[in-house]
Amino acid sequence: MQNAYRRKVFFKYEKRIRTRSPPEKVFEYFASIRTPSGEVLMTPADLMRAVVPVFPPSESNRIREGYLKGEWIPSELHCAPSIFFMLFDTDNDGLISFAEYIFLVTLLSIPESSFSVAFKMFDLDNNGEIDKDEFKKVMTLMRTHNRQGARHRDGLRIGLKVSSSVEDGGLLEYFFGKDGNQCLEHGKFVQFLRDLHDEILRLEFAHYDYKSQGTISAKDFVLSMVASADMRHVNKFLDRVEELNDEPNLKDIRITFEEFTNLAELRKRLRPLSLAIFSHGKVNGLLTKPDFQRAVHHVCGISLTENVVDMIFYVFDTNHDGSLSSDEFLRVLQRRERDVTLPREAGFMGLFSCWLECTNNCSYSKMLL
């Protein structure tokens, strides 16, 4: 019980760092590598923890995932390898600099439904390709609508030693070649964004799959669901997680990566899911497990296993009447998407509105000067 209490305390502390701190502080806290020259670097798993609210895996003895100067330093971290991040690791060290961190969280702020829209925003001359200058200018604009990107000061705010400017960091060489003269095609850009979101999800699963079994415990699966709950209500859900040990039919369930990703896919389709749940409630009242499973499959095209549905209802059937408390469930799913994209004000759609307004009132060249 003492460990459970400490996990709650540190989880809330880390969540506040993610959501309320300048990016330099977030980066310094979660980055686990310090070079002899003093530069702070992230592993891919560090990046995942910096953008996704996660608990320490229940099958480990770890309590914390990061630290700042003067704080207790945790034991050695379990960091999953990432083939994806090695694709654009130009110096082959497998690590992410502060400049690359800002670059990546800016791209992560684009919801998947807007990938193609984002490319068209970059493609100012509408030729199906974007060059390096177009890309850098629009990335600068995008950072003004992303909380982490907008508040960065190239590491100067807290004296963080960085090796390159945010404007020149990240994936520019991967996208545009060493000389910067290549163009980035629509398909490569959209696939990269999709792969980036998928890799963050894979790293999250690997984080909970502490013993590399290919599955995660029921407890960790539920923790991953409730980690994005509103801070005012998270204790209620965490208490429910602890009570899972008293459920003989549920506590030994193991969740596969496919089941984990199917729930993640459902988060991307909140609008049709919300409409389906609302319509069912108006006509039929209570939403039972078969009703929910059928709605998800027919409306969203996603198949959730009985194990996943059992876990969802265990957490979100708040009055234990066999029906889903859909408002709370949808609210937690929505907050998860918002936590990962780290929006500022209206987020990416606010940026898109700003873009449309600008293009109506001035030329591209004038807007980007």
Secondary structure by P-SEA (a helix, b strand, c coil): caaaaaaaaaaaaaaaaaccccaaaaaaaacccccccbbbbbcaaaaaaacccccccccccccccccccccccccccbbbbbcccccccccccccccaaaaaaaaaaaccccccaaaaaaaacccccccccaaaaaaaaaaaaaaccccccccccccccccccccccccccccccccccccccccaaaaaaaaaaaaaaaaaaaaaaacccccccccaaaaaaaaacccccccaaaaaaaaaacccccccccccccaaaaaaaaaaaacaaaaaaaaaaaaaccccccaaaaaaaaaaaccccccaaaaaaaaaccccccccccaaaaaaaaaaaaaaaaaccccccaaaaaaaaaaaaaccccccccc
